[in-house]
Structures are given as structure tokens and as C-alpha cells.
Amino acid sequence: KDIVDLISRNDSRYRIHVAKAGSRYYFFTAGIGLDAEIIEAVDSELKKQIGKGAFWLAGFAHLVKWNPTPINLLIDGKTYQGTFVIVGKSFGYGGTLSLTPHARFDDDMLDVCIFSGTSKLQYISYLASCLNKSQLDRKGVTYLKTRRVDASSVVSLPVQADGEVIGNLPMTFEVIPDALTMVVPPGVLRQDRQIKI
């Protein structure tokens, strides 16, 4: 009954924006390079046995042999370069991290976090910063909002969206405005950004 009442209320329906990477829609985050490579390296049997721990093991193992590759980004007419890039539509990332902490479903923008470190030690430091949510203050980290990102690299780096590898660079990321109607209890979405239908 509570669910039926919620659906019938006019103030429980909101339009949300989603993201698109190439031809693939996604709701949370897309990653270019490092995290997509880690997803590819995860042992499926180990994942069944220990769950998310398999990603941490694969991540540290991959980092030992990882060689950062420059990723070129064209955003709002400006060029940026990083070695690991997250394009988020939500603040969640893997359940424990928040690499795009200002991203919202009800914001018609993409949040882009560009890491430009070139050493393994820098990335271990970045990880520590992400765990205590201070990565945006770090040198070598650029954070911005946009509606479109064109990404390329000399090496055809993999791209993941919502935890699944979906292809390789070059790829365009864009926001799709008012893509879906979501039914949520009043007050769940940020009040000043709610988009009602």
C-alpha cells in the first residue's frame, strides 16, 4: 500500500538525467584506463569467492606493472590531459569510494575527475586521498563539470561504465537530459535541484 500511495503522489515523480559513453547509457560512473584494465584483469572465480575483495587484489597486482598512458580530453573547447579519468553522473563509485562527489542524478551535467599522476606512488597516494574524500584538494587532480567529453589516447585504452568494460578509446561522453522518470519519497533528491514532471 505504501508503494502504491507513493506512485500515486504527484510530488514523488522526478525527471533525472543519465550519461552516455559512446552508444552505452550509464547511471553512475565511467572510467577510462586504470579501473577498466583492473576490471578486465579480475579473476571471475575469485570474484565469486571473495566479492569486491577480488577487485582490490587485481588492482594492486595491476598497479605493480601498470604504465600510465596519457589520455587526451576535449572539454568545452579546452584540452586536458590525464592518466586516469572518471566521468560521473552519481557520486557513488564501487560502494566505498566517491571519485565524483558533487555528481547528482538531478544535475544536467557530467562530473569529470582527471588524475594526472605518472607514478605508482602517486596513485597509491591518490587512493589514500579518495578513502578520506580529500582527493579534490590534491595536486595533479582536476575536477570540473560539463555536458560533453571527447576522449582519445595513442593507445586504445579500455573504458568501463557502471563496472562493465564497454569498449575502447576514442569515445565521447555526454549527458542525456530528462531521460527517465524516477519515483522517490519526497526529500530524497536535493530540494533546490528537484526536477518535477
Helices and strands as residue ranges (DSSP letters): H 2-8, G 10-12, E 13-21, E 24-26, E 29-32, H 34-41, H 44-50, H 53-65, E 71-75, E 78-82, E 84-88, E 110-115, H 120-131, G 135-137, E 141-146, E 148-152, E 158-161, E 164-168, E 171-183, G 191-193
